[in-house]
Amino acid sequence: MRRFLAIILIVLPSSVFAEERVIPDDCEVLEGWVTVWIDQVRQAREEIINLKMEGKEPDSELSRKFEYVTYESERFSAAFEERCNSQGATDR
């Protein structure tokens, strides 16, 4: 499931990322999305670091992407912490 989500995010154009995603109730799916968003943050951060090491500044699109994936990562992580315990079971 996680690989499927990661592939979808890689294939989707960045314009789709502008939409806020609905947070699922299923803890396993939610955990997968948290993993995907954390990976997206890491990738964007690496791109920014590489550009700065070359003496360049990130363009506005990369900066917006970094802000967005950071926001979604935090939002999904908070939802996971709120809804699921460490084993991924629902607290309800």
Buried (B, 14 or more C-beta within 10 A) or exposed (E): EBEEBBEEBEEEEEEEBEEEEEBBEEBEBBBBBBBBBBBBBEBBEEBBEEBEEEEEEBEEEBEBBBEBBBEBBEBBBEBBEEBBEEEEEEEE
